[in-house]
Amino acid sequence: MALLTEVRRIVDLSEVGLADVGLVGGKGANLGEMIAAGFPVPPGFVVTAEAYLDAMEHAGLRDALAEHARRAAELTPDDLAAAARHARSSVSACTLPASLADDVLGRLDALGPDVRVAVRSSATAEDSTDTSFAGMNETFTNVRGADVLARITDCWASLFGERVAAYRVDRGLFDEPAIAVVVEQMVASDRSGVMFTVDPAERGHVVIEAAFGLGEVVVSGRVEPDTYHVDRATQTLRDVRIGCQSVQITTGPDGDVLEELDELAGWRRVLTDDEIVQVATLGLAIEQHYGSPQDVEWAFVGDRLFIVQSRPLTTLEPSTVGPAETPILQGLGVGDRHASGHVRILKTPKEGHLLADGDVLVAEMTSPDWVATMRRASALITDAGGSTCHAAIVSRELGLPAIVGTRTATTTLRNGDMVTVDAAAGQVFAGDRESHLPAVITDRAAQQPTAATVSEVTATKLYVNLAMADRAAEVAALDVDGVGLLRGEFMVADALGGFHPRALIADGRSDEFISAMTAQLGQIAGAFGTRPVVYRTMDFRSNEFRGLTGGERFEPVEQNPMIGYRGCYRYIKDPETFALELETLGRVREEFPNLQVMIPFVRTKWELEACLEAIDASRLGRQRGLVTWVMAEVPSVIARIPDYAALGIAGVSIGSNDLTQLMLGVDRDSELLAELFDESDAAVLWAIEHIVTACRQVGITSSLCGLAPSRNPAFAEHLVRFGITSISVDPDAVTAARRVLATAERRMLLDAVRT
């Protein structure tokens, strides 16, 4: 290629607009456009894409980098990742041409003495209406002096990251890539955040997330931000949800500073009512200027509001924006999927034959005998239940959009009605509204990481919860260290086709139990290879399992089954069923030694001793190397861990749902008490810390199975700081959980270095 002539190396932000994307990239063009329109954008300049290409030409790399992009579609994921790493390394070794470096330093001086800047990648295909490289190319904050030159090179190199390479192939982008770099005066914000001018979950609202300090904590998910909703039509505040913020990032003399916030400071509200409306009004003005909904990053310095960035919402069709339709039902959403279908109200699973494939199943509540019917539904709606009820747990396992705790679904809806279930918003709408809902991933295969995906590496092991054997291979392909919770009771209900195991025993059909369960357990243990699979023995609760065929003959009627005839005590009182389960486990473990066993709901030491004696006398107990766990769900475990370790228990897994229920006295299945059920309550955290500390002191492993770590980064950080060995989450939460674990571990390392 010929050397570029009359290269436009640097331009001021005030000199460019949307027509200059090819020169200054999407980010630079948008910032310049907003400055020209009079929006409050900090001043700065752009090292142009032409300057980048000129520098690559001088370094002798341009032809090779262009060829890399052209051939990307021909490469396997592994080869694509390797080629990207090589290209990135080559660009990282470059230095800016001397004349360009002088120009950059001169522009910095013009911004002010010893000015601090943000150095932001601005790829020429970035922040457009159909592509968004958000988070893929590098951004650096609080940079000054000659360090800016090195950060510009880092931004250039990020054009060849593995994620960027995979994304370009996915989007069919094979032209020679180029990148500009925005150098913008740093906004040392005391409050900042992100705004969608159209809330994907409620189209009539603007949604704003806000946190203290720099906006990185919101974008990276380090904190639970405040969330505000503003009516688009009237620009009035509709809803305020205050988040819990454990940290903030501020601008210090030597760079960004991560500061911990105490509980009082972390629960403060970030913006006043007037400030919220001010942010929303400015966002709507930006949307009007561009003619499409916007994703806006904003920041306050004192009472001055700045716009740091704006880009189109790539997952939202502008034509769908309009007054929000009123939902006909509201409840607790499970997952982020949505589906439409005809309503089918069922009173019992025996009516399952009335449900056509793709119908929306509506019931008062589900229990294990509903699983076969749930598999054929497109969505699920229940009257009762909380976020940890059977319907919620199984829906997550099946990838089924569900809304629980609506209270009136079975009386409000009618058979044959066409409805749309939006699990992300927890709302049910009349008619087929799928085309008006935000795009979400509905194909599980699309969620699997490609070979070019860079996975976080964490010292804290990440396990997955599982109950369905037919998902074993799919879940085993995820970036997990094994199965931390294999729910035995759900497997039994599924494998036995709705028969109660005691009914099979009574009818002389024990072999059917062993045969069906052995096949499913082997399928799961085999899929995970050498990774551990921790099987929790059947934790029957009488209210849920009376509905199994024959269950009414064996399940008592209890007023409070959640703390009734279940767990370890049940094995002592029903040794025949427990022996059948142990025989099954023993047969499977002879072929798959990665299988481990966990005893749930242990109340007292003598119960556990009796249970362990039964295991020792079984086919399972006679095998070498068996690892035995107990669940920590009952608060009495806090005082018993040394005793349990002395009995040979190798691991303790905290069941956060039951532990929260018993620490706070809140029925976990009650939709009426949903707002009281909080795994992050100080009393629950106190119990968890004591359990983890006691495990560490006696030299056994500790884990936690539940949704809280993936939903609440602050909760995950508590676990890591306590010293927990592992966590176990549902399959859909694996990526988020791995990210928050890695963030927490890195923060701990930084804290250790700084202190």
N, C-alpha and C positions, 0 to 999 in steps of 0.2 A: 504494500500500500504506500502511496505517496504521503510524504510528511504534510500535515495540515498547515495551511498558511492563514495568516490573519486570524489566529485563534482568539476567540473571545473567552479568555481564561476566567475572569471574575466579573460579575455584574452585581449591582446593588439590588436588594429585594424590591425597592421602590421602582425599579426600571422594568420589571417583568410582570407578566400576567399569564392567563390560561393558554394563550397562544404560544407560549414559550416552553411548553412541557419538554419538547425534545432537547432543549438547551439546559434547563435548570431542574428537570424532573417534576414529578407531581407535587411533591411537598413544597419545593421552591416556588412553583407556579401558583399554587394555592395561596401561599403566604403573600406573594407579591400582589395577587389579585385582591386579597382582603385589604392590604395597605392602600391600594388605589381606591377601594370602595369606602375607605374611611374607618375601617374596623381597627380596634386597638391591638395592633400586632407589634412586638418588639422589633427594633431595627436590626439589620444584618446584611449579609451578602452571600453570594453563591459561587462556589468553585464549580464551574460548569462541566457538563458532560464532555464538551470539546476539550477542556483542560485535561480531563481524565484520559481521553483517547490519545491526546498529544503526548502525555506522560508515558502511556503504554507503548506508543510508537518509539519514543526515545529509549525506552528500556528494552526494545526488541521483543516485546511480548504480544503485541496487538494481533498479529496474524494467528498465533497459536490460540489465543483466547477466543477469537472469533470462530475458529474451527471447532473448539470445544463446545461452543453453543450450538453450532450447526449439527454436530454429530450426536447431540445429547439423546435424541429420540431412539438412536440405534443401540444404545448401551443398556446393559442389564442394570438393575438398581445398585448392585455392588460396584460395578464398573463406573457408574455415574457418580457414586459417592467418592470413589478413589480419584476420579478425574477432577472433581470439584475440590478435593483437598489439595491436590497438586497445584491447581490454578490459584487457589487462595494463598498457598505458601509462596508462590512466585510473586504475586502482587504485594504480599506483605513485606517482601524483601526490598521493594522499590522505595526510593526517596523522591520527594518532589523535585522537579527541575529547579535550579537555583533562581531563575527569574520568577517562576511561579511562587516559590517560597517567599521571595522578597515582596511580591505583590500582596500575599496573604498577610504578612506581618504589617505591611503598611495600612491595609484595611482595618486591622485590629486596632492600631494606634488611632485611626480616625474615629472608631467607636468610643474611645475613651482610654485614659491611662489605666494600665493594669486591669483592663476589662475582663470579666468572666463571660464565657460564651457556652452555648450548647452547639455541639457539632453533630449534625443529623444527616444521615444518608437520604438521598432523594433520587431514587432510580427513575429512569425515564418511562418505565411502565408502572410506576408505583402510584397508588392513590387515584387511579382512574376509575371510571364508572363500572368497569367490569373486571378489574384486577386490583388486588390490594396485597402488597408485600408487607403489610403492617407487622412489625416485630421481627422480621427476617433480616433486614439490613441494620447495621449498627447505629446507635445513637449514644453520644457521650455528653454528660452535663458537667457544668462547673469546671471548664477547661480554660487555661490562660497561657499567654506567652507562646513560646516555641513548641509547647506540647500540642498546640492546635495542629501543627504540621503532621505529627505522628498520628493524630486521631483522623486526619483526612485520609491518610494511607490506610488506616484500619477500616474506614468506611468503604474505600475502594475494594479492599479485599473481601468485605462482606458480600459483595455482589456475587461471589463464587462460593457461598456457604452451601452445605449439602441440602438444607431445607429449601434454599432459593433455587438450586438446580432442579430438585424434584418438582417444585411448584411451577417453574417455567415449562418443564415438559408437560405437566398436567394441563397447563393453559395453552399449549401449542406455541410457545414463544421461542423461536429458534434463530431470530436475527441476532446480529452482534449486540451484546448487552452494553449498556453505558450507564454511568451513574454520576450524578452531580452531588455536591455536598453543601448543605446549608450551614452557615456559621452565623448564629443568631445571638444577640445579647441575652445573657442569662436572666431569667425572671426568678429571683430568689423568693419564691412564693411561700406564704405562710399557710395558704389553703389552696387546694387545686383539685382537679378531677376531670371527668369525662361526661359528655352529654350526647345522647341520641335525640335529635329533634323530633323523631317519631319513635315511640316506644314499640318494639316489635311485639310485645305482649298485649299492649293496649293502645291501638292506633290513634286514639284521640288525645294522647298524652305526650309531653316531653318527659324523658327520664334523665335524671342527673345523679351521678355518683360523686361524692365529695369526701376528701380526707385532709388531714393536717399535713403541712409541709409540701414537698415536691410531689408531682403527680405520678411518679414512678410506682409508688406503693399501690395505687389504684390499678394502673395498667398491668402490673405484674401479679396482682392478686395477693400481695403480702398482708393486706388488712381487709377487714370487713367494713366497707365504707358506708357513710350515710347514703340513703337512697331517697330521692324526692321525685314526686310526680306533679307536673304542672299541666293544666288544661290548655290544649293548643288553641282552642277557639277564644277563650276568655282570658288566657294568660293569668289564671288564678291558681294558687297552690291547692292541690287536691290531697296530697298524702305525704307524710314524713315518716321515714323509718331510720332510727338512729343506730349506726353500726358500732361494733366494738373494735377499737384500734389499739393495737399493742405497741406500735412503733410509728415514727415519722422520720422522713429524710429531710434534712435542712442543709443549707449552704454554709460551709465553714471556710476558714482561711486557707486550708490545705486540701479542699475538696469536699465532696458530699459527706455528711455525717449522719449515721443511723442512730437515732435516739429512742430509747424505750419510753413508753408512756405508762404511767401508773393507771390503776383501774378508774380512778376518778377522772383523770384527764382523757383516757381512752373512750369514755362514754359521753363526753361532751358533744353537743351538737355543733357541726362544722359551720353551717351557713344559717343566717337569719332568714325569716320569711321574705323580706325585701330583697336580700341578696340572691335568693333562689329565683325569684321572679326576674331579677336583673339578668342573671345568666340565661334563663329560658328565653327572655325577650331578645337578647342579643343572638342567641342560637337561631331563633325563628327568622331574624333579619338576615342572617347568613344563608339560611335555607332559601329564603325568597330571592336573594341575590343569585344563587347558583341554580335555582329552579328544581332542586331535588333535596330529599332528606340528607342530613349531614351527621357525621360522627366528629364531634368537636372536643378538643382538649383546651381547657381554660385554667386560669390561675389568678388568684388574688394576691397582691402585695399591699398589705394594709387594706384600704378601701378602693384601690385601683384594680380594675378587672382587665386582664389581658387574654387574648386568644393566641394560643401557642400553635395550634394546628387545626385544620378542618379537612375532611375528606368525605366522599360520598359513602353512604351506607350500601355496600355491595350486596348484601343479602336481603335487601328490602326493595320491592318493586314500587317505584313512585306512584304508579297508577292505583295502588291499593290504599293510599293515604286518604283518609276521610273521617267523618264522624264515627266513633266507635259504636259497634252494635252492642246491645245490652245482653250479657249472658243470661241464660235461663236458670243456670245452677252455678254455684260456687263451692269449692271444697279445697282439700289439700292435694296438690298435684304430685304425681309420682313420675319422675323422669322429665325429659324435655321433648318428647315426641307428640305428634297429634295424629288423629285419624277421624274419618267420618264413616257412618254406617247407620243402619236401621236399628232402633231400640228393640231389645228383647229382654223383658223383665221376667226373671226366674225366681221362684221362692225357694227351691231346693235343687241340688245338683241332679236329682233324679229326673228333673225336667230338661236336662241338658240336650236331649234330642230335638227340642224345639228351637235351639239356637242354630241358625244357618251360618256357614263360614263367612266371616267378615261382619257379622252383626256386632253391635255394641251391647255387651253384657251388663245388665243392671240388676243389682241384688242388694238386700239389706246388708249383708256381709258375706265374705267367703271363708271357707275353711279348707283343709287339705283335700277333701273329697271333691272340690270344685276344679282341681288343676286340669283335668282332661277337657272340661268345658272351656276353661279360660284359654287353652291353647288355640281354640278355633275362633276366638273373638278378635275383633280389630281394636277394641278398647274396653275398659272396665270402669263402671261407676258404682259406688256403694253409698248407702245411707250413713253407715257408721264407720268407725276406724280412724286411727291416727297414722302417723308416718312410719310406724314400726309394726303395724298390724299385718296379719297374714296376707291380705289382699295387696298391700304395698310391697311386701317382701317378694312375693311370687311374681308380681307384675314387673319388678326390676329384673328378676331372673329371666323372665320371658321376653323382656324388651317391649312390654305392652304398655301403651299410654294409659294411665289410670288416674282417676280422681276419687279420693275416699273422703268420708266424713261430710257428705253433702246434706245429710239429715233427711232430705225429702225426695231423693231421686225416684224412688219406687212409686211415689204418689204424684209427683209433678209430671213425669214423663209417661208416655203412652206407647204401647207396642206398635211398631211400624213407623214411629216418628224418625225422620232423618235428622241426626244431630252430628255436631263436630266436637270432639273432645280435645281440648288444648291443655295437655298435662303441664306444660311449662308455666302457664298462667293459672292453672287450677280452675278452669272455667269450661262450661258446656254451652254451646251456641246452637240455636235452631238452624237446621239446614246444613248443606254441604259448603263449608267455608274454607276448605283446605287450600284453595288457590289464593285465599286472602291472608293466610298465616305465614309467618317467616319460615324460610327454608331451614330444616333441621336434618340431621343425618338419620335416615330411616333404614339404610342398608348396613347391617352389621359388618359385612365384609369391607365396606368403605371406611370403617373406623379402625381397621387394623393398621399398625404402623408399617410403612414400607422399609425396605432394607436401607434406604437412604436417610431414614429418620434417625436423628441423634437422640438417644435415650438418656435421661438423667441417671446417674449412678449414685446410690445412697447407701450409707452404712446401715440405716434402719431398713430391715427387710420389709418388702411389700407383698403381702399375700392377698388372695382373693376369696370371697365367699361364693359358695356354689351349692346347688341342690338338685339340678337337673342334669342327668347324664348326657343328654343329647346336645348339651352345650360344651361338653368337656374339651373337645378338640379345638373349638373356636376360642374358648377362654384360655386354654393352655398356650395358645399362640401369642397371648398378650405378654407384656413386659412385667411378669410377676415371678416371685420366688417360690410359689407353691400355693396350695389351698390352705388357708388358715381356719376356715369354718366350712365343713361339709355337713349340711343339716340332715341328719339321719331320718328324722320324722317325716320331712317332706319327700325324701327319696322313697321311703316305705309306702306312703300314700300313692305316689306316682307309679312305683314298680308293681305294686299289688293290685292296680286297677281299682282302687277305692275300697278294697277289703281291709277290715281291721285284722292285724296280725293274730290277735287272740282268737278271732273267729276261725282263722285258718287252722290254728293249733287244735281248737276244739273239734274241728271237722276232720282231723287227721291229715291235714294238708301242709304240714310243716316244710316238706321238701319244696313246695312251690315258693314259700318265702325265701328259702336258701337259694334256690335256683335264680329267682328274679333279682334278688339283691346282689348275689355274687356277680351276675352279668353286668349290672349297672356300676357297682363299685369297681370292678375290674376295668371297665371302660374309662372311668375317671382316673384311677390310679395309673393306668397304662399311659394315658394321654400326657401325664406330667412327668413321666420318666423317673429320674432320680430325685426330682423336687418333692418335698414332703406334702402329703395330703392328710390333713388332720380331720378325722371323722368324729363328729359329735354324736354320741349315742342318742337314741330316740328320746326326745323331750316332749312326750305326749302331754297335752293339756286337755282335760276332760271335756271342756265345752267345745273345742275344735274337733276332737276325734270321736265324739259320739255319733257324728254324721257319717262316718265310714260304715260300709256295709257290715252289719253285725255289731257295731260299736255300742249300741244301746244296751247290749247284754253285759258289757264289761266296763263301761265308763260310768263313774258315779255322777250324780247331779250335785254340783257344788255352787255355793253362793259366791265364792271368790276363787275361781280356778287358777288365776294367775299366780297365786301363792298357795296353791293347794297340792293335789296329788300329782306330782311331776318330778322329773329329774332323778337324782341319785336315790332318794327314798323309794321311788316307785320300783327301782330294780330289786330292792330288798323285798318288797311286798309281792312282786310278780317275777320271781326268779326264772320261771319257765320261758317267758318272752325274752328276758335278758340273755338267757343261755342260748337261745336261738340266734340272737343278734351276734353274740360272741363267736358262735360256731361259724357264722357267715364271715365275720371279720377274719377269723383264723384261716379260713380257706383262701380268702383273697390275699392275705398278707404272705402266705407261703409263696405266691407268685410275684407279688408286688411289695417288697419290704419297705417301700417309701410310705406305706399306710401307717398312720399313727392314730391313737384313740384319745378322745376327750370326754370327760364326765361332766354333765351340766348340773346346775342348780344344787350345788353341795352346800348343805346347811350346817352340818356338824361333822366332827372328826370320826365319830363311831360309824356314821353312815358310809363315809368314804372307806374306812377300814373294811367294812363288810363287802362293799362293792369291789374293792381291790382283791379281796380273797376270792370272790367269784371269778374275776378275770384270771388270777393265778391258776385256778383249777380248770380253766377252759383250754381249748385248743389254741386260742390266741395267746394266753399267758405262758404257754410252754415254749414259745418262740423266743429266740435270742434277739436282743437289741430293741425290744418293743419300747416305744416312747409313749408315756402316758401324761395327759394334761388334765387339768380341771378348769372349768369356767369360773370366773370370779363375778358372780352376779348378786350374791347375797352379802350384805355388809359384814357378816360374821367372818368372812374370809380374811379381812384385814388383820384379825388377831390370830389366824390359823396357818398362815403360810409356812412358818418354820415347822409346824407339825406335819403339814402336807408334804413338805420337802423330805422330811425324815421318813415318810411312808414310801418314798420313791417317785413322787411326782416330779416330772422334769420341766413342766411348763405351766404357766397360768395365763389364760386368755380372758381378758376383761370383756364381759358382755355389757356394753355401755347402755343398751336399752333397758335391760332389767335392773342394772345397778342404779341408773338414774331413777327408775320407777320406785325402787325401794329406799333410796336415799331421800327422795323428795316426797314420797307418799302419793305419787301421781300415776293413775292408771294409764299405761302407755298406749292402750287401745282406744282411749276415750277422745272423741273429737271435741267434747266440751272442755277438756282440760289441756288441749293441745298447746296453748301458749305458756302453760306452766312446765311443760316437759322440756328441759334444757340441760343437755349434757355438759354445757360449759358453766353451770352453776358452781359457785365456789365450794359448796359442800361435796359435789360430785368430783370436782378436781382434787379436793383434799383426799378423798378416798382413793382415787386413781394413783395419786402420788405415793400414798402409803403402800399400796399394793406393789407398785413398780419398785419402790425402794426396798421393800421387804424381799422381793424376788432377787434383786441384785445382791442383797446381803447374804442370802443363803445359796447363791450361785445357780439359780435356775432362770430360765428364759421367761420373758413377759411379753404379752401381746394385747391388742385390743381389736375387737371386731365390731364395726359399726359404721354409720354414715358420716359421723361428725368430722373426722379428720379431713375428708375430701371436701366437705361443704364449708368448713370453717378453718382457714389457715392458722388463726390464733390457737385453736384447740390442738391442731397438729403440732404446733411449736411447743405447747405445754408438754405433750407426750415425749417429744424428742428431748427436751430439757430435763424431764424426769428420768430419762435413761431407758425408755422402753425399747425392747429388742425388735419388735415388728408391729405392724398394723395389718388388718385384713379388711378389705372393702369390697363392695359389689363391682362386678365387671365394668359397668359403665363409668365408674368413678376412678379407674386405675390411673389414667393419665393425669387427672387433677391431683390425685393423692401423691403420685410420684413427684410431681412438681412442688407441692407444698412441703413434702419431706425434704427435698433437696434444698429448698429455700431456707427452711428452718436450720438444717445442718450447716449451711454456709454462714448463716447469721451467727450461730454459736461459735464457729471457728473465728469469724471476725471479732466477735466479742472477746474471745480468749486472747487473740493477738493484741488487741487494743488495751487489754487490762494487764 
